[in-house]
Amino acid sequence: MRFSAFNSIVAVVLCLSGLMPVFAQPYNSEGAGPSAQPTRSVGPGSVGPGSVGPGSVGKAPLKASPTGSLYVRAGAGVILPNTLDQDLSFDPVLGIASPPTSRETDFGPGAQAAFAVGFDYPSGTRTELEYRYSSPSVREVLEVGAEGDIDVVTPILASNTTSAQFLMANIFFDFNKKGCIKPFLGVGVGGAFVRNGLGDRDSAFAYQGRAGFATEIGDALFFDVEYIYTRTRDLVFGPEDFSESDETVLINGDAFAASSVMASLRKRF
């Protein structure tokens, strides 16, 4: 597994999530940039908004627009990954005459849970840092090869479950914020740490799209239901160089992709 790649992914996600307060700068109603408190002039006969003193004329001092609210979210749901179809390469030292050339992992549904910390802006956007753990089931693992003109399919004994962990920086766009049903769309980028049914592990860049709706069920408490599509870059299990490792099989050539349905409770402070 490439730990350096995973550490880099984590650093990027934390950096992205650290930008959340930047979007919280209040803006004035003219749309000309960050709003500022009006200058107060003091003295007799002073005129203008926010002036103080005898004979002052003008409106009350302007107030900066609200910057938004911190929130936490916890959710659970179901994940269904696509079949993982990868290529196999064996260490030439083994001298296998007709080795299998591909491996297919067929997943079944599994459970997932998520926790996130985010910021809800008055403009109708939200940004958050999310950790999600998924545990899909493994229906079967097949290795496919050929002996002459005959295709050979060999079932492989594997664990009944696997795991995929995600650390994602997300942004959401909320609609109909004053309505009872509040639709939203979201996207996210980050990293994934995937373990297959045979105990092989790898980390990879991941991205996702989300769509759902929310409804307020209490004081600043929201119930969210959403569909999530998540995909990683190609996973690689095994050594980069056979001469520098005791492992004898290299498995690569496909991405981990999955559809999920999740329900969450989101509390805004």
VEXTI-659804 format. One record per atom (N, C-alpha, C): x, y, z. Coordinates in steps of 0.1 Angstrom, whole numbers, padded with zeros to 4 digits, always signed. Layout:
N
XYZ ...
***
This chain:
269
+0009-0012+0000 +0000+0000+0000 +0009+0012+0000 +0004+0023-0007 +0012+0035-0008 +0009+0045+0003 +0016+0044+0015 +0012+0052+0026 +0015+0067+0023 +0026+0070+0015 +0029+0084+0012 +0018+0090+0004 +0012+0083-0005 +0001+0088-0013 -0011+0091-0004 -0014+0082+0006 -0025+0084+0015 -0023+0096+0024 -0011+0098+0029 -0007+0109+0037 -0009+0122+0029 -0005+0122+0016 -0007+0134+0008 -0022+0138+0006 -0030+0127+0004 -0044+0129+0002 -0050+0136+0015 -0046+0130+0026 -0052+0136+0039 -0048+0150+0041 -0035+0154+0037 -0030+0167+0038 -0038+0177+0029 -0041+0172+0017 -0049+0181+0008 -0063+0183+0013 -0070+0172+0018 -0083+0173+0023 -0084+0183+0035 -0074+0182+0044 -0074+0191+0056 -0072+0205+0052 -0063+0207+0042 -0061+0220+0037 -0074+0226+0031 -0081+0218+0023 -0093+0223+0017 -0104+0227+0028 -0105+0218+0038 -0115+0221+0048 -0111+0233+0056 -0098+0236+0057 -0093+0248+0064 -0097+0261+0058 -0101+0260+0045 -0105+0273+0038 -0119+0277+0041 -0127+0269+0049 -0141+0272+0051 -0143+0286+0057 -0135+0291+0067 -0138+0304+0072 -0136+0315+0062 -0129+0313+0051 -0127+0323+0041 -0140+0327+0035 -0149+0317+0033 -0162+0320+0026 -0171+0326+0035 -0168+0328+0048 -0177+0333+0058 -0176+0348+0059 -0167+0355+0051 -0166+0369+0051 -0179+0376+0047 -0184+0385+0056 -0197+0392+0053 -0195+0401+0041 -0206+0402+0032 -0206+0410+0021 -0217+0420+0022 -0214+0432+0016 -0224+0443+0017 -0235+0440+0006 -0246+0448+0007 -0257+0445-0001 -0254+0450-0016 -0244+0458-0018 -0241+0462-0031 -0233+0452-0039 -0228+0441-0032 -0221+0431-0039 -0207+0435-0042 -0201+0445-0035 -0188+0451-0039 -0177+0445-0031 -0180+0435-0023 -0169+0429-0015 -0173+0429+0000 -0163+0426+0008 -0165+0424+0022 -0171+0437+0028 -0181+0436+0036 -0187+0448+0042 -0179+0453+0054 -0180+0465+0057 -0172+0471+0068 -0181+0480+0076 -0178+0481+0089 -0185+0490+0098 -0184+0504+0093 -0195+0512+0093 -0194+0526+0088 -0185+0535+0097 -0179+0545+0092 -0170+0554+0099 -0179+0564+0107 -0177+0566+0119 -0184+0575+0127 -0177+0588+0128 -0184+0599+0126 -0178+0612+0128 -0184+0619+0140 -0177+0625+0148 -0181+0631+0161 -0179+0646+0161 -0189+0653+0164 -0188+0668+0165 -0201+0675+0161 -0202+0687+0166 -0214+0695+0163 -0216+0696+0148 -0228+0694+0143 -0232+0697+0129 -0227+0686+0120 -0222+0675+0125 -0217+0665+0116 -0230+0658+0110 -0228+0655+0097 -0240+0649+0090 -0235+0636+0083 -0243+0626+0083 -0240+0613+0076 -0244+0602+0084 -0245+0590+0077 -0249+0578+0084 -0239+0575+0095 -0245+0572+0107 -0236+0567+0118 -0230+0579+0125 -0233+0591+0122 -0226+0603+0129 -0232+0604+0143 -0224+0610+0151 -0228+0611+0165 -0226+0625+0170 -0235+0631+0176 -0233+0645+0181 -0245+0653+0179 -0246+0665+0185 -0257+0674+0183 -0259+0677+0168 -0271+0677+0164 -0274+0680+0150 -0271+0670+0140 -0267+0658+0144 -0264+0648+0135 -0277+0643+0128 -0275+0640+0115 -0286+0636+0106 -0282+0624+0099 -0291+0614+0098 -0287+0602+0091 -0293+0589+0097 -0291+0578+0091 -0296+0566+0095 -0288+0559+0106 -0294+0549+0112 -0287+0542+0123 -0275+0535+0117 -0264+0532+0125 -0252+0525+0119 -0256+0512+0113 -0249+0509+0102 -0252+0496+0095 -0246+0485+0103 -0252+0473+0101 -0248+0461+0108 -0242+0451+0097 -0231+0444+0101 -0225+0434+0092 -0235+0423+0090 -0236+0417+0078 -0244+0406+0076 -0239+0394+0084 -0248+0384+0088 -0243+0372+0095 -0234+0364+0087 -0225+0358+0093 -0214+0350+0086 -0217+0335+0085 -0228+0330+0092 -0231+0316+0090 -0230+0309+0104 -0232+0296+0103 -0233+0288+0115 -0225+0275+0114 -0219+0271+0125 -0212+0258+0125 -0222+0247+0127 -0220+0235+0121 -0229+0224+0123 -0221+0211+0124 -0228+0201+0130 -0222+0187+0130 -0233+0178+0123 -0228+0167+0117 -0238+0158+0110 -0233+0144+0113 -0243+0135+0116 -0240+0121+0117 -0251+0113+0109 -0246+0103+0102 -0255+0096+0093 -0252+0081+0091 -0261+0074+0086 -0260+0060+0084 -0268+0056+0071 -0264+0045+0065 -0271+0041+0053 -0266+0028+0047 -0268+0027+0034 -0264+0014+0027 -0256+0018+0015 -0246+0010+0012 -0237+0012+0001 -0237-0001-0008 -0237+0001-0022 -0236-0010-0031 -0225-0007-0041 -0213-0013-0040 -0203-0010-0050 -0205-0017-0063 -0199-0012-0073 -0198-0019-0086 -0188-0030-0085 -0189-0040-0095 -0179-0051-0096 -0166-0045-0098 -0156-0050-0091 -0142-0046-0093 -0135-0056-0102 -0131-0051-0114 -0125-0060-0124 -0110-0055-0126 -0101-0063-0121 -0087-0059-0121 -0078-0069-0129 -0066-0064-0133 -0057-0072-0140 -0047-0079-0130 -0042-0090-0133 -0032-0097-0125 -0019-0099-0132 -0008-0096-0124 +0005-0099-0129 +0013-0106-0118 +0020-0117-0122 +0028-0125-0113 +0043-0123-0114 +0050-0125-0103 +0064-0124-0103 +0070-0135-0113 +0078-0131-0123 +0083-0141-0133 +0091-0152-0126 +0096-0149-0114 +0104-0159-0108 +0096-0172-0104 +0083-0170-0103 +0074-0181-0100 +0073-0191-0111 +0075-0187-0123 +0075-0196-0135 +0062-0202-0137 +0050-0195-0135 +0037-0201-0137 +0035-0202-0152 +0031-0214-0157 +0030-0216-0171 +0017-0208-0177 +0006-0210-0170 -0006-0203-0175 -0013-0196-0163 -0008-0185-0159 -0014-0178-0147 -0027-0171-0151 -0035-0169-0141 -0048-0161-0144 -0044-0147-0147 -0052-0141-0155 -0049-0127-0160 -0058-0116-0154 -0069-0120-0148 -0077-0110-0142 -0084-0115-0130 -0089-0106-0122 -0097-0110-0110 -0109-0101-0109 -0121-0107-0107 -0134-0100-0105 -0139-0102-0091 -0142-0091-0085 -0147-0091-0072 -0162-0086-0072 -0171-0094-0069 -0185-0090-0070 -0190-0087-0056 -0194-0074-0054 -0198-0069-0041 -0213-0070-0039 -0217-0071-0027 -0231-0070-0023 -0233-0058-0015 -0246-0055-0011 -0248-0043-0002 -0242-0044+0011 -0239-0033+0017 -0233-0032+0031 -0237-0019+0038 -0233-0019+0050 -0237-0007+0059 -0226+0004+0058 -0230+0016+0060 -0220+0027+0061 -0224+0037+0072 -0215+0044+0077 -0218+0054+0087 -0208+0066+0084 -0213+0078+0088 -0205+0090+0085 -0207+0100+0096 -0196+0108+0097 -0196+0120+0107 -0190+0131+0100 -0195+0143+0101 -0190+0155+0095 -0191+0167+0104 -0182+0177+0102 -0182+0190+0108 -0182+0200+0097 -0191+0210+0097 -0192+0219+0086 -0196+0233+0090 -0198+0241+0079 -0202+0255+0081 -0213+0258+0071 -0224+0264+0076 -0236+0267+0068 -0236+0282+0066 -0235+0287+0053 -0235+0301+0050 -0248+0307+0046 -0251+0320+0049 -0263+0326+0045 -0266+0325+0030 -0256+0324+0022 -0258+0324+0008 -0265+0311+0003 -0266+0301+0011 -0272+0289+0007 -0262+0278+0004 -0250+0280+0008 -0239+0270+0006 -0235+0264+0019 -0230+0252+0019 -0224+0246+0031 -0211+0239+0027 -0201+0240+0035 -0188+0233+0033 -0186+0224+0046 -0180+0212+0043 -0178+0203+0055 -0166+0194+0052 -0161+0189+0063 -0151+0178+0063 -0158+0166+0068 -0158+0155+0060 -0165+0143+0063 -0156+0131+0064 -0159+0122+0074 -0153+0109+0074 -0164+0099+0073 -0162+0089+0064 -0173+0079+0061 -0167+0065+0061 -0173+0056+0068 -0168+0042+0068 -0179+0033+0062 -0174+0025+0052 -0184+0016+0045 -0179+0002+0046 -0188-0008+0047 -0184-0022+0048 -0193-0030+0039 -0191-0030+0026 -0199-0038+0017 -0196-0053+0019 -0205-0061+0015 -0203-0076+0015 -0196-0080+0002 -0190-0092+0003 -0184-0097-0009 -0191-0110-0013 -0197-0110-0024 -0205-0122-0029 -0195-0133-0034 -0186-0129-0043 -0176-0139-0047 -0164-0132-0054 -0153-0139-0054 -0141-0134-0061 -0137-0145-0071 -0135-0141-0083 -0132-0151-0094 -0118-0147-0101 -0110-0156-0103 -0098-0154-0111 -0100-0160-0125 -0097-0153-0135 -0100-0157-0149 -0086-0158-0156 -0084-0169-0163 -0072-0171-0171 -0076-0180-0183 -0065-0186-0189 -0067-0194-0201 -0057-0205-0201 -0061-0217-0205 -0051-0228-0208 -0054-0232-0222 -0045-0228-0231 -0047-0230-0245 -0059-0221-0250 -0068-0228-0256 -0080-0221-0261 -0092-0221-0251 -0089-0226-0239 -0100-0228-0229 -0099-0218-0218 -0110-0211-0216 -0110-0201-0205 -0112-0208-0192 -0104-0204-0182 -0105-0211-0169 -0109-0200-0158 -0120-0203-0151 -0125-0194-0141 -0124-0202-0127 -0117-0196-0118 -0114-0202-0105 -0120-0194-0094 -0129-0199-0086 -0134-0192-0074 -0123-0191-0063 -0122-0179-0057 -0112-0177-0047 -0119-0175-0033 -0114-0182-0023 -0120-0180-0010 -0116-0167-0004 -0126-0159-0001 -0124-0145+0004 -0132-0142+0016 -0129-0132+0023 -0137-0127+0034 -0151-0123+0030 -0161-0124+0038 -0175-0121+0035 -0177-0106+0034 -0168-0098+0040 -0169-0083+0040 -0156-0077+0036 -0157-0064+0032 -0145-0056+0029 -0148-0043+0035 -0139-0033+0033 -0141-0020+0039 -0135-0009+0030 -0142+0003+0030 -0137+0014+0023 -0139+0026+0032 -0129+0034+0035 -0129+0046+0043 -0127+0058+0035 -0134+0069+0037 -0133+0081+0029 -0131+0093+0038 -0122+0101+0035 -0120+0114+0041 -0122+0125+0030 -0133+0132+0031 -0138+0141+0020 -0140+0155+0024 -0136+0164+0015 -0140+0178+0017 -0152+0181+0007 -0164+0185+0013 -0176+0186+0005 -0181+0200+0005 -0188+0204-0006 -0195+0216-0007 -0209+0213-0012 -0219+0219-0005 -0233+0217-0008 -0240+0230-0012 -0250+0229-0021 -0258+0240-0025 -0272+0238-0021 -0278+0246-0012 -0291+0244-0007 -0301+0252-0015 -0313+0247-0017 -0324+0254-0024 -0336+0255-0015 -0345+0265-0018 -0358+0266-0011 -0355+0265+0004 -0346+0274+0009 -0342+0273+0023 -0354+0277+0033 -0364+0284+0028 -0375+0288+0036 -0386+0278+0035 -0385+0268+0027 -0396+0259+0025 -0395+0247+0035 -0405+0239+0034 -0406+0227+0043 -0396+0216+0038 -0395+0214+0025 -0386+0205+0019 -0375+0213+0012 -0363+0210+0016 -0351+0218+0011 -0342+0209+0002 -0343+0209-0011 -0334+0201-0019 -0320+0206-0018 -0310+0198-0021 -0296+0202-0021 -0288+0193-0031 -0278+0199-0036 -0268+0192-0045 -0254+0194-0038 -0245+0184-0040 -0232+0185-0034 -0221+0178-0042 -0209+0182-0040 -0198+0175-0046 -0187+0174-0036 -0177+0165-0038 -0166+0164-0028 -0154+0157-0034 -0143+0161-0029 -0130+0154-0032 -0122+0151-0020 -0114+0141-0021 -0106+0136-0009 -0099+0124-0012 -0098+0115-0002 -0091+0103-0003 -0099+0091+0001 -0095+0079-0004 -0101+0066+0000 -0091+0056+0004 -0094+0048+0014 -0086+0037+0019 -0094+0025+0018 -0090+0016+0008 -0099+0004+0005 -0091-0009+0008 -0099-0018+0014 -0094-0031+0017 -0103-0041+0010 -0097-0050+0002 -0106-0060-0006 -0108-0072+0003 -0115-0082-0003 -0119-0094+0005 -0108-0103+0008 -0096-0101+0002 -0084-0109+0004 -0074-0103+0013 -0078-0091+0019 -0069-0084+0028 -0059-0075+0022 -0059-0073+0008 -0051-0063+0002 -0056-0049+0004 -0047-0039+0005 -0051-0026+0008 -0045-0016-0001 -0052-0005-0004 -0046+0006-0011 -0053+0019-0008 -0047+0030-0011 -0053+0043-0009 -0053+0050-0023 -0063+0059-0025 -0064+0065-0038 -0072+0078-0037 -0070+0087-0046 -0078+0099-0047 -0093+0095-0050 -0102+0103-0044 -0116+0099-0046 -0124+0112-0048 -0135+0111-0055 -0145+0122-0057 -0159+0117-0057 -0168+0126-0054 -0182+0121-0053 -0192+0132-0057 -0204+0128-0060 -0215+0137-0063 -0227+0133-0054 -0235+0143-0049 -0245+0140-0040 -0258+0148-0043 -0269+0142-0041 -0282+0149-0043 -0292+0144-0032 -0300+0153-0027 -0309+0149-0017 -0318+0160-0012 -0325+0158-0001 -0333+0169+0005 -0332+0169+0020 -0336+0180+0026 -0335+0181+0040 -0348+0187+0045 -0352+0184+0057 -0364+0191+0064 -0360+0194+0078 -0365+0205+0083 -0362+0209+0097 -0372+0202+0106 -0367+0194+0116 -0375+0187+0125 -0375+0192+0139 -0367+0202+0141 -0365+0208+0155 -0358+0221+0154 -0355+0226+0165 -0348+0239+0166 -0334+0237+0160 -0332+0242+0148 -0319+0241+0141 -0314+0227+0139 -0324+0217+0139 -0321+0203+0137 -0327+0199+0124 -0319+0193+0115 -0324+0189+0102 -0322+0174+0100 -0331+0168+0092 -0331+0154+0088 -0328+0154+0073 -0317+0148+0069 -0313+0148+0055 -0314+0134+0049 -0318+0133+0037 -0318+0120+0029 -0311+0123+0016 -0302+0114+0012 -0294+0117+0000 -0289+0105-0007 -0287+0106-0020 -0280+0096-0028 -0266+0101-0031 -0256+0092-0030 -0242+0095-0032 -0236+0086-0042 -0229+0091-0051 -0221+0083-0060 -0206+0087-0058 -0198+0077-0054 -0184+0079-0051 -0175+0070-0060 -0164+0076-0064 -0155+0069-0073 -0140+0072-0069 -0131+0063-0070 -0117+0065-0068 -0110+0064-0081 -0097+0068-0080 -0088+0064-0091 -0085+0049-0091 -0078+0044-0101 -0076+0029-0101 -0068+0025-0088 -0073+0014-0083 -0066+0008-0071 -0055-0001-0076 -0045-0002-0068 -0033-0010-0071 -0030-0018-0058 -0032-0031-0058 -0028-0039-0047 -0015-0047-0050 -0005-0047-0042 +0007-0054-0045 +0019-0045-0047 +0030-0051-0050 +0043-0043-0050 +0044-0035-0063 +0051-0024-0063 +0055-0016-0075 +0066-0023-0082 +0075-0030-0074 +0086-0037-0080 +0088-0051-0073 +0086-0062-0080 +0087-0075-0074 +0101-0077-0068 +0111-0071-0073 +0125-0074-0068 +0127-0067-0054 +0118-0058-0050 +0119-0051-0038 +0109-0055-0028 +0102-0066-0030 +0091-0071-0022 +0090-0086-0021 +0084-0091-0010 +0082-0105-0009 +0068-0109-0015 +0060-0099-0019 +0047-0102-0025 +0050-0106-0040 +0041-0115-0045 +0043-0121-0058 +0032-0118-0068 +0022-0110-0064 +0011-0107-0073 +0008-0092-0073 +0007-0087-0085 +0003-0073-0086 -0011-0072-0092 -0020-0065-0085 -0034-0064-0089 -0037-0049-0092 -0041-0046-0104 -0045-0032-0107 -0055-0031-0119 -0059-0019-0122 -0066-0017-0134 -0081-0013-0133 -0086-0010-0121 -0100-0006-0119 -0102+0002-0107 -0112+0011-0108 -0115+0020-0097 -0126+0014-0088 -0126+0018-0075 -0137+0015-0066 -0148+0025-0068 -0160+0021-0073 -0171+0029-0075 -0183+0024-0068 -0191+0032-0062 -0203+0028-0054 -0214+0038-0054 -0226+0033-0053 -0238+0041-0050 -0242+0039-0036 -0247+0050-0030 -0251+0049-0016 -0264+0057-0014 -0271+0053-0004 -0283+0060+0001 -0280+0062+0016 -0281+0075+0021 -0278+0077+0035 -0288+0087+0041 -0291+0085+0053 -0300+0094+0061 -0291+0100+0072 -0292+0113+0075 -0284+0120+0085 -0292+0129+0093 -0287+0132+0105 -0292+0143+0114 -0281+0153+0114 -0285+0166+0112 -0276+0177+0111 -0280+0188+0121 -0272+0191+0131 -0275+0201+0141 -0266+0214+0138 -0274+0225+0137 -0267+0238+0135 -0266+0246+0148 -0255+0252+0150 -0253+0260+0162 -0252+0275+0160 
***
